[in-house]
Amino acid sequence: MQHASTTPWDENGQLEVLTFDIGDERLAIEAVNIREILDLLPETWVPGAPPLVASVVNFRGKIIPIADLRVAFGMPTDSDAAVQTDHRIVVIETELDGEPLQIGLRADKVHEVAILDRADSCEPPVLGMRWRREFVRELVRNPQHVIVIPNLPTIFSTLAEAA
């Protein structure tokens, strides 16, 4: 399977992102897709829902599904772990089957809006990845971390089809 970058780098080879942590991993989502950053809200578990999106929250009268990217990346879920003061819900807008969708991503810690440079990025390697390669659009090196830019439409559509 050929991996083609779908990361929307601008004409200067830069991308404005929000960085956040899930476990020990640093992820980034394009800033234009961010709608809200919320403190944790009471979640309603949806019987029979897939583990990736097993709950919803009510925010300002709108029902927002909550995704746990740990499931997609095969990371241990900490459903029994104590909620930390840094935990947040990052509400994004993406497309699923051509339809706009708002979804909340659980984050252990939200960092900053940052500018990434394409010169520091690379496609995910064919070997040596512990995650499904098609779930990662780009890896970006910075002095402290390798930042993962997840391929959210692929994650959501693949896991929705499997449900």
N, CA and C atoms as a LAMMPS dump frame, in Angstrom:
ITEM: TIMESTEP
0
ITEM: NUMBER OF ATOMS
489
ITEM: BOX BOUNDS ff ff ff
-5.0000000000000000e+02 5.0000000000000000e+02
-5.0000000000000000e+02 5.0000000000000000e+02
-5.0000000000000000e+02 5.0000000000000000e+02
ITEM: ATOMS id mol type element x y z
1 1 1 N 0.847 -1.185 0
2 1 2 C 0 0 0
3 1 3 C 0.888 1.242 0
4 2 1 N 0.719 2.099 -0.973
5 2 2 C 1.484 3.34 -1.07
6 2 3 C 0.91 4.348 -0.099
7 3 1 N 1.782 5.007 0.644
8 3 2 C 1.333 6.007 1.608
9 3 3 C 1.587 7.385 1.012
10 4 1 N 0.551 8.118 0.757
11 4 2 C 0.692 9.465 0.214
12 4 3 C 0.268 10.463 1.288
13 5 1 N 1.084 11.484 1.479
14 5 2 C 0.775 12.491 2.485
15 5 3 C -0.474 13.263 2.11
16 6 1 N -1.356 13.411 3.07
17 6 2 C -2.535 14.238 2.877
18 6 3 C -2.501 15.416 3.841
19 7 1 N -1.345 15.646 4.423
20 7 2 C -1.194 16.742 5.364
21 7 3 C -1.225 18.056 4.598
22 8 1 N -2.07 19.001 5.005
23 8 2 C -2.222 20.254 4.26
24 8 3 C -1.158 21.305 4.602
25 9 1 N 0.075 21.039 4.243
26 9 2 C 1.154 22.014 4.466
27 9 3 C 0.855 23.263 3.639
28 10 1 N 1.173 24.45 4.161
29 10 2 C 0.944 25.667 3.383
30 10 3 C 2.075 25.872 2.374
31 11 1 N 2.005 26.965 1.635
32 11 2 C 2.992 27.217 0.578
33 11 3 C 4.409 27.388 1.117
34 12 1 N 4.544 27.679 2.408
35 12 2 C 5.859 27.796 3.04
36 12 3 C 6.299 26.489 3.693
37 13 1 N 5.519 25.433 3.506
38 13 2 C 5.86 24.151 4.11
39 13 3 C 5.622 24.116 5.607
40 14 1 N 4.636 24.883 6.066
41 14 2 C 4.331 24.92 7.49
42 14 3 C 2.89 24.502 7.732
43 15 1 N 2.642 24.097 8.978
44 15 2 C 1.31 23.675 9.384
45 15 3 C 1.087 24.122 10.823
46 16 1 N -0.025 24.844 11.05
47 16 2 C -0.37 25.282 12.397
48 16 3 C -1.213 24.192 13.049
49 17 1 N -0.768 23.718 14.215
50 17 2 C -1.409 22.592 14.886
51 17 3 C -1.603 22.875 16.366
52 18 1 N -2.517 22.126 16.963
53 18 2 C -2.636 22.055 18.41
54 18 3 C -1.958 20.762 18.829
55 19 1 N -1.031 20.841 19.781
56 19 2 C -0.349 19.636 20.246
57 19 3 C -0.951 19.211 21.582
58 20 1 N -1.02 17.88 21.763
59 20 2 C -1.558 17.33 22.995
60 20 3 C -0.967 15.947 23.214
61 21 1 N -1.049 15.478 24.442
62 21 2 C -0.506 14.173 24.797
63 21 3 C -1.618 13.172 25.03
64 22 1 N -1.326 11.948 24.609
65 22 2 C -2.117 10.781 24.976
66 22 3 C -1.094 9.766 25.449
67 23 1 N -1.134 9.46 26.727
68 23 2 C -0.08 8.617 27.29
69 23 3 C 1.252 9.32 27.114
70 24 1 N 2.246 8.58 26.612
71 24 2 C 3.571 9.15 26.395
72 24 3 C 3.753 9.726 24.999
73 25 1 N 2.7 9.747 24.217
74 25 2 C 2.801 10.195 22.821
75 25 3 C 2.316 11.624 22.671
76 26 1 N 3.003 12.377 21.822
77 26 2 C 2.6 13.739 21.487
78 26 3 C 1.931 13.698 20.116
79 27 1 N 0.696 14.175 20.05
80 27 2 C -0.054 14.214 18.804
81 27 3 C -0.323 15.655 18.414
82 28 1 N -0.69 15.841 17.144
83 28 2 C -1.013 17.179 16.654
84 28 3 C -2.186 17.09 15.69
85 29 1 N -3.093 18.035 15.822
86 29 2 C -4.256 18.162 14.943
87 29 3 C -4.196 19.568 14.349
88 30 1 N -4.518 19.698 13.065
89 30 2 C -4.505 21.017 12.444
90 30 3 C -5.392 21.97 13.232
91 31 1 N -4.869 23.153 13.494
92 31 2 C -5.582 24.139 14.304
93 31 3 C -6.921 24.525 13.682
94 32 1 N -7.02 24.527 12.35
95 32 2 C -8.281 24.916 11.711
96 32 3 C -9.405 23.928 12.019
97 33 1 N -9.073 22.709 12.455
98 33 2 C -10.083 21.707 12.776
99 33 3 C -10.549 21.759 14.228
100 34 1 N -9.879 22.538 15.062
101 34 2 C -10.213 22.603 16.487
102 34 3 C -11.408 23.525 16.686
103 35 1 N -12.421 23.027 17.389
104 35 2 C -13.611 23.83 17.677
105 35 3 C -13.642 24.311 19.12
106 36 1 N -13.261 23.463 20.056
107 36 2 C -13.315 23.803 21.49
108 36 3 C -12.282 22.962 22.22
109 37 1 N -11.841 23.442 23.362
110 37 2 C -11.08 22.639 24.315
111 37 3 C -11.864 22.712 25.614
112 38 1 N -12.338 21.557 26.051
113 38 2 C -13.245 21.501 27.196
114 38 3 C -12.608 20.812 28.39
115 39 1 N -12.986 21.262 29.578
116 39 2 C -12.713 20.461 30.762
117 39 3 C -13.535 19.192 30.611
118 40 1 N -13.17 18.162 31.339
119 40 2 C -13.938 16.928 31.246
120 40 3 C -15.377 17.165 31.67
121 41 1 N -16.276 16.518 30.957
122 41 2 C -17.706 16.598 31.241
123 41 3 C -18.211 15.207 31.581
124 42 1 N -19.353 15.108 32.255
125 42 2 C -19.917 13.782 32.508
126 42 3 C -20.22 13.083 31.177
127 43 1 N -19.756 11.845 31.061
128 43 2 C -19.96 11.078 29.833
129 43 3 C -21.091 10.075 30.028
130 44 1 N -21.829 9.876 28.954
131 44 2 C -22.864 8.855 28.929
132 44 3 C -22.356 7.732 28.049
133 45 1 N -22.226 6.549 28.618
134 45 2 C -21.751 5.394 27.861
135 45 3 C -22.879 4.884 26.99
136 46 1 N -22.554 4.553 25.749
137 46 2 C -23.556 4.117 24.78
138 46 3 C -23.453 2.602 24.629
139 47 1 N -24.462 1.859 25.09
140 47 2 C -24.416 0.397 24.979
141 47 3 C -24.249 -0.044 23.522
142 48 1 N -23.345 -0.979 23.311
143 48 2 C -23.126 -1.519 21.974
144 48 3 C -22.258 -0.672 21.069
145 49 1 N -21.837 0.5 21.526
146 49 2 C -20.985 1.365 20.705
147 49 3 C -19.575 0.769 20.634
148 50 1 N -18.847 1.031 19.535
149 50 2 C -17.489 0.513 19.431
150 50 3 C -16.584 1.165 20.483
151 51 1 N -15.542 0.45 20.928
152 51 2 C -14.668 0.98 21.974
153 51 3 C -14.02 2.324 21.632
154 52 1 N -13.775 2.587 20.353
155 52 2 C -13.152 3.864 19.967
156 52 3 C -14.04 5.043 20.354
157 53 1 N -15.33 4.902 20.173
158 53 2 C -16.271 5.99 20.45
159 53 3 C -17.41 5.402 21.276
160 54 1 N -17.132 5.155 22.546
161 54 2 C -18.078 4.425 23.391
162 54 3 C -18.952 5.325 24.249
163 55 1 N -18.746 6.657 24.156
164 55 2 C -19.533 7.547 25.003
165 55 3 C -19.804 8.86 24.285
166 56 1 N -20.709 9.63 24.873
167 56 2 C -21.053 10.958 24.369
168 56 3 C -21.122 11.917 25.546
169 57 1 N -21.004 13.216 25.227
170 57 2 C -21.227 14.263 26.23
171 57 3 C -22.252 15.232 25.676
172 58 1 N -22.905 15.924 26.584
173 58 2 C -23.849 16.964 26.219
174 58 3 C -23.138 18.287 26.466
175 59 1 N -22.856 19.027 25.399
176 59 2 C -22.18 20.312 25.524
177 59 3 C -23.037 21.377 24.851
178 60 1 N -23.55 22.291 25.661
179 60 2 C -24.408 23.365 25.178
180 60 3 C -25.581 22.828 24.348
181 61 1 N -26.147 21.724 24.814
182 61 2 C -27.302 21.15 24.146
183 61 3 C -26.978 20.316 22.92
184 62 1 N -25.703 20.135 22.626
185 62 2 C -25.299 19.326 21.473
186 62 3 C -24.644 18.049 21.977
187 63 1 N -25.034 16.923 21.396
188 63 2 C -24.45 15.638 21.769
189 63 3 C -23.176 15.44 20.942
190 64 1 N -22.052 15.26 21.621
191 64 2 C -20.759 15.101 20.957
192 64 3 C -20.185 13.735 21.326
193 65 1 N -19.923 12.874 20.32
194 65 2 C -19.274 11.593 20.614
195 65 3 C -17.844 11.84 21.084
196 66 1 N -17.384 10.992 21.998
197 66 2 C -16.037 11.111 22.542
198 66 3 C -15.206 9.925 22.063
199 67 1 N -14.069 10.235 21.435
200 67 2 C -13.185 9.191 20.917
201 67 3 C -11.97 9.043 21.819
202 68 1 N -11.567 7.805 22.01
203 68 2 C -10.358 7.5 22.763
204 68 3 C -9.334 6.953 21.769
205 69 1 N -8.404 7.806 21.346
206 69 2 C -7.422 7.389 20.337
207 69 3 C -6.49 6.292 20.84
208 70 1 N -6.49 6.05 22.153
209 70 2 C -5.709 4.917 22.667
210 70 3 C -6.165 3.611 22.006
211 71 1 N -7.468 3.503 21.774
212 71 2 C -8.022 2.299 21.158
213 71 3 C -7.448 2.135 19.754
214 72 1 N -7.455 3.201 18.956
215 72 2 C -6.956 3.131 17.578
216 72 3 C -5.477 2.773 17.539
217 73 1 N -4.709 3.308 18.482
218 73 2 C -3.263 3.095 18.482
219 73 3 C -2.836 1.922 19.354
220 74 1 N -3.805 1.143 19.845
221 74 2 C -3.469 -0.049 20.613
222 74 3 C -2.75 0.249 21.916
223 75 1 N -3.013 1.407 22.486
224 75 2 C -2.395 1.793 23.754
225 75 3 C -3.296 1.329 24.891
226 76 1 N -2.714 1.094 26.054
227 76 2 C -3.57 0.725 27.189
228 76 3 C -4.562 1.848 27.484
229 77 1 N -5.805 1.489 27.671
230 77 2 C -6.795 2.494 28.05
231 77 3 C -6.768 2.621 29.551
232 78 1 N -6.951 3.815 30.036
233 78 2 C -6.923 4.009 31.484
234 78 3 C -8.296 4.416 31.976
235 79 1 N -9.286 3.611 31.591
236 79 2 C -10.654 3.918 31.995
237 79 3 C -10.813 3.897 33.512
238 80 1 N -9.952 3.146 34.188
239 80 2 C -10.038 3.094 35.644
240 80 3 C -9.089 4.074 36.328
241 81 1 N -8.259 4.745 35.526
242 81 2 C -7.283 5.671 36.107
243 81 3 C -7.991 6.92 36.622
244 82 1 N -7.379 7.517 37.602
245 82 2 C -7.939 8.737 38.163
246 82 3 C -7.848 9.86 37.14
247 83 1 N -8.888 10.666 37.075
248 83 2 C -8.881 11.816 36.181
249 83 3 C -7.902 12.84 36.745
250 84 1 N -7.048 13.336 35.88
251 84 2 C -6.063 14.333 36.281
252 84 3 C -6.58 15.727 35.922
253 85 1 N -6.059 16.725 36.589
254 85 2 C -6.506 18.095 36.327
255 85 3 C -6.137 18.561 34.921
256 86 1 N -5.14 17.939 34.292
257 86 2 C -4.736 18.331 32.94
258 86 3 C -5.579 17.692 31.846
259 87 1 N -6.386 16.683 32.166
260 87 2 C -7.179 15.993 31.149
261 87 3 C -8.195 16.95 30.542
262 88 1 N -8.343 16.862 29.212
263 88 2 C -9.274 17.715 28.485
264 88 3 C -9.964 16.919 27.387
265 89 1 N -10.976 17.532 26.821
266 89 2 C -11.624 17.031 25.605
267 89 3 C -11.352 18.072 24.523
268 90 1 N -10.717 17.63 23.446
269 90 2 C -10.453 18.503 22.306
270 90 3 C -11.532 18.213 21.271
271 91 1 N -12.415 19.172 21.052
272 91 2 C -13.494 18.999 20.091
273 91 3 C -12.981 19.447 18.726
274 92 1 N -13.057 18.524 17.775
275 92 2 C -12.592 18.805 16.419
276 92 3 C -13.749 18.646 15.446
277 93 1 N -13.538 19.174 14.255
278 93 2 C -14.474 18.909 13.168
279 93 3 C -13.699 18.203 12.07
280 94 1 N -14.229 17.085 11.617
281 94 2 C -13.621 16.303 10.548
282 94 3 C -14.742 15.799 9.655
283 95 1 N -14.382 15.057 8.631
284 95 2 C -15.394 14.481 7.75
285 95 3 C -15.393 12.969 7.872
286 96 1 N -16.571 12.397 7.817
287 96 2 C -16.736 10.952 7.773
288 96 3 C -17.76 10.662 6.697
289 97 1 N -17.33 9.947 5.679
290 97 2 C -18.185 9.648 4.524
291 97 3 C -18.751 10.923 3.903
292 98 1 N -17.906 11.963 3.822
293 98 2 C -18.31 13.21 3.182
294 98 3 C -19.182 14.107 4.032
295 99 1 N -19.488 13.68 5.238
296 99 2 C -20.336 14.474 6.132
297 99 3 C -19.481 15.105 7.227
298 100 1 N -19.698 16.4 7.544
299 100 2 C -18.96 17.004 8.654
300 100 3 C -19.382 16.365 9.974
301 101 1 N -18.428 16.18 10.838
302 101 2 C -18.668 15.518 12.116
303 101 3 C -17.861 16.217 13.201
304 102 1 N -18.538 16.592 14.286
305 102 2 C -17.824 17.089 15.457
306 102 3 C -17.647 15.923 16.406
307 103 1 N -16.426 15.781 16.89
308 103 2 C -16.11 14.678 17.796
309 103 3 C -15.107 15.173 18.823
310 104 1 N -15.231 14.674 20.036
311 104 2 C -14.3 15.041 21.095
312 104 3 C -13.216 13.989 21.223
313 105 1 N -11.978 14.428 21.353
314 105 2 C -10.846 13.527 21.569
315 105 3 C -10.38 13.687 23.004
316 106 1 N -10.26 12.568 23.717
317 106 2 C -9.718 12.635 25.076
318 106 3 C -8.228 12.934 24.988
319 107 1 N -7.776 13.883 25.784
320 107 2 C -6.353 14.228 25.827
321 107 3 C -5.903 14.255 27.28
322 108 1 N -4.715 13.692 27.531
323 108 2 C -4.174 13.717 28.887
324 108 3 C -3.659 15.108 29.243
325 109 1 N -3.153 15.81 28.235
326 109 2 C -2.68 17.173 28.451
327 109 3 C -2.669 17.886 27.115
328 110 1 N -3.247 19.081 27.089
329 110 2 C -3.211 19.904 25.885
330 110 3 C -2.053 20.877 26.044
331 111 1 N -1.271 20.997 24.986
332 111 2 C -0.118 21.897 25.041
333 111 3 C -0.454 23.208 24.353
334 112 1 N 0.119 23.452 23.217
335 112 2 C 0.027 24.765 22.605
336 112 3 C -0.314 24.642 21.137
337 113 1 N -0.662 25.781 20.579
338 113 2 C -0.73 25.873 19.133
339 113 3 C 0.705 26.122 18.683
340 114 1 N 1.161 25.311 17.738
341 114 2 C 2.547 25.383 17.288
342 114 3 C 2.588 25.353 15.767
343 115 1 N 3.699 25.774 15.233
344 115 2 C 3.936 25.709 13.793
345 115 3 C 4.929 24.573 13.545
346 116 1 N 4.526 23.62 12.717
347 116 2 C 5.416 22.528 12.331
348 116 3 C 5.955 22.806 10.937
349 117 1 N 7.173 22.349 10.675
350 117 2 C 7.805 22.521 9.373
351 117 3 C 7.863 21.202 8.63
352 118 1 N 7.478 21.249 7.371
353 118 2 C 7.501 20.049 6.541
354 118 3 C 8.906 19.453 6.464
355 119 1 N 9.932 20.303 6.536
356 119 2 C 11.316 19.816 6.471
357 119 3 C 11.636 18.871 7.621
358 120 1 N 10.899 18.955 8.718
359 120 2 C 11.121 18.094 9.877
360 120 3 C 10.224 16.865 9.867
361 121 1 N 9.438 16.688 8.8
362 121 2 C 8.461 15.61 8.779
363 121 3 C 8.895 14.471 7.877
364 122 1 N 8.265 13.336 8.109
365 122 2 C 8.475 12.19 7.229
366 122 3 C 7.226 11.318 7.284
367 123 1 N 7.08 10.497 6.253
368 123 2 C 5.989 9.544 6.255
369 123 3 C 6.284 8.479 7.299
370 124 1 N 5.261 7.82 7.805
371 124 2 C 5.52 6.738 8.765
372 124 3 C 6.296 5.625 8.074
373 125 1 N 7.261 5.026 8.759
374 125 2 C 8.061 3.968 8.141
375 125 3 C 7.228 2.707 7.88
376 126 1 N 7.671 1.943 6.899
377 126 2 C 6.985 0.698 6.564
378 126 3 C 7.15 -0.312 7.693
379 127 1 N 8.341 -0.366 8.271
380 127 2 C 8.621 -1.264 9.389
381 127 3 C 8.956 -0.452 10.627
382 128 1 N 8.784 -1.062 11.771
383 128 2 C 9.174 -0.416 13.014
384 128 3 C 8.084 0.417 13.657
385 129 1 N 6.911 0.415 13.088
386 129 2 C 5.791 1.155 13.686
387 129 3 C 5.003 0.201 14.565
388 130 1 N 4.623 0.676 15.726
389 130 2 C 3.78 -0.17 16.57
390 130 3 C 2.309 0.085 16.296
391 131 1 N 2.015 1.097 15.466
392 131 2 C 0.644 1.42 15.111
393 131 3 C 0.392 1.063 13.66
394 132 1 N -0.87 0.985 13.314
395 132 2 C -1.231 0.773 11.912
396 132 3 C -0.761 1.986 11.112
397 133 1 N 0.011 1.736 10.09
398 133 2 C 0.643 2.802 9.312
399 133 3 C -0.387 3.757 8.709
400 134 1 N -1.51 3.23 8.244
401 134 2 C -2.501 4.09 7.607
402 134 3 C -3.182 5.032 8.6
403 135 1 N -2.991 4.811 9.908
404 135 2 C -3.561 5.693 10.919
405 135 3 C -2.676 6.908 11.198
406 136 1 N -1.48 6.952 10.583
407 136 2 C -0.533 8.046 10.807
408 136 3 C -0.27 8.743 9.477
409 137 1 N -0.562 10.052 9.405
410 137 2 C -0.285 10.804 8.179
411 137 3 C 1.184 11.189 8.094
412 138 1 N 1.717 11.724 9.183
413 138 2 C 3.11 12.195 9.197
414 138 3 C 3.673 12.035 10.603
415 139 1 N 4.977 11.933 10.648
416 139 2 C 5.728 12.038 11.894
417 139 3 C 6.598 13.285 11.761
418 140 1 N 6.627 14.113 12.792
419 140 2 C 7.391 15.354 12.739
420 140 3 C 8.363 15.367 13.909
421 141 1 N 9.632 15.545 13.573
422 141 2 C 10.672 15.6 14.605
423 141 3 C 10.733 17.005 15.19
424 142 1 N 10.874 17.057 16.503
425 142 2 C 11.234 18.311 17.164
426 142 3 C 12.192 17.947 18.279
427 143 1 N 12.838 18.913 18.907
428 143 2 C 13.892 18.561 19.874
429 143 3 C 13.457 17.652 21.025
430 144 1 N 12.211 17.759 21.482
431 144 2 C 11.767 16.967 22.627
432 144 3 C 11.004 15.7 22.26
433 145 1 N 10.326 15.686 21.118
434 145 2 C 9.402 14.597 20.802
435 145 3 C 9.378 14.323 19.309
436 146 1 N 8.865 13.165 18.981
437 146 2 C 8.385 12.929 17.624
438 146 3 C 6.879 13.129 17.723
439 147 1 N 6.377 14.067 16.939
440 147 2 C 4.961 14.408 16.975
441 147 3 C 4.234 13.596 15.911
442 148 1 N 3.158 12.966 16.308
443 148 2 C 2.344 12.143 15.409
444 148 3 C 1.169 12.975 14.916
445 149 1 N 1.033 13.064 13.595
446 149 2 C -0.163 13.674 13.012
447 149 3 C -1.055 12.514 12.583
448 150 1 N -2.101 12.241 13.355
449 150 2 C -2.947 11.085 13.033
450 150 3 C -3.816 11.341 11.811
451 151 1 N -4.167 10.273 11.131
452 151 2 C -5.065 10.34 9.989
453 151 3 C -6.474 10.037 10.51
454 152 1 N -7.104 11.047 11.074
455 152 2 C -8.391 10.837 11.743
456 152 3 C -9.49 10.32 10.829
457 153 1 N -9.649 10.841 9.604
458 153 2 C -10.708 10.262 8.755
459 153 3 C -10.519 8.76 8.524
460 154 1 N -9.278 8.327 8.326
461 154 2 C -9.028 6.897 8.129
462 154 3 C -9.308 6.113 9.405
463 155 1 N -8.878 6.646 10.542
464 155 2 C -9.131 5.973 11.821
465 155 3 C -10.636 5.795 12.029
466 156 1 N -11.389 6.872 11.881
467 156 2 C -12.821 6.802 12.157
468 156 3 C -13.557 5.942 11.14
469 157 1 N -13.228 6.058 9.867
470 157 2 C -13.949 5.254 8.871
471 157 3 C -13.578 3.783 8.963
472 158 1 N -12.303 3.464 9.207
473 158 2 C -11.882 2.064 9.332
474 158 3 C -12.528 1.405 10.539
475 159 1 N -12.485 2.079 11.66
476 159 2 C -13.036 1.491 12.868
477 159 3 C -14.562 1.508 12.863
478 160 1 N -15.176 2.448 12.15
479 160 2 C -16.641 2.453 12.035
480 160 3 C -17.086 1.266 11.174
481 161 1 N -16.316 0.954 10.108
482 161 2 C -16.652 -0.176 9.254
483 161 3 C -16.515 -1.495 9.999
484 162 1 N -15.555 -1.551 10.935
485 162 2 C -15.312 -2.793 11.669
486 162 3 C -16.378 -3.033 12.738
487 163 1 N -17.097 -1.987 13.101
488 163 2 C -18.091 -2.109 14.175
489 163 3 C -19.34 -2.831 13.723
